[in-house]
Amino acid sequence: MLPNPNDLLPAMASALTQHLNQRQISEPRFIGIRTGGVWVARALLAALGRDDALGVLDVSFYRDDFTQNGLHPQVQPSELPFEIEGQHLVLIDDVLMSGRTIRAALNELFDYGRPASVTLVSLLDLNARELPIRPDVVGATLSLAANARVKLSGPTPLTLELQTLAN
């Protein structure tokens, strides 16, 4: 059974606040990865009681596996309403699986400048990494069968659906 994303957000907000306080980060810049990460970022900002500007990152162009997986990216422009150079960024995604989306996001962010730090927040960690990337704040960690995937629907309400891939 998949967790309710809305039940995970208060604990994530608390863990993120604690993480930022420990690192003495007082003015983070929030960035959601399109599409699910943006939905989670908006819900997380609401749970934090913040109305910060939200950056939106579309990493399609930066993916290294879209042709291998048969994905044909429909690239939309990223929207970053603040400078990246020297900023403390909170990068938010919905589901961390292989780590390739996060790698692509970091590559794109560094094209805009060199951030002071990047904190990674993920609603779910599927514990199926191909790259050494781990979230600093995570809602829940799950292990799925090799042919299973999780899809986030939203933006409101946020819901998770377990999908089985055809063999």
HELIX and SHEET records of a PDB file:
HELIX    1   1 PRO A    5  GLN A   22  1                                  18    
HELIX    2   2 GLY A   36  LEU A   48  1                                  13    
HELIX    3   3 SER A   60  TYR A   62  5                                   3    
HELIX    4   4 ARG A  100  TYR A  112  1                                  13    
SHEET    1   A 5 LEU A  54  LEU A  57  0                                        
SHEET    2   A 5 ARG A  29  ILE A  33  1                                        
SHEET    3   A 5 HIS A  88  LEU A  96  1                                        
SHEET    4   A 5 SER A 117  ASP A 125  1                                        
SHEET    5   A 5 VAL A 137  THR A 141  1                                        
SHEET    1   B 2 ALA A 148  SER A 153  0                                        
SHEET    2   B 2 THR A 159  THR A 164 -1                                        
END                                                                             
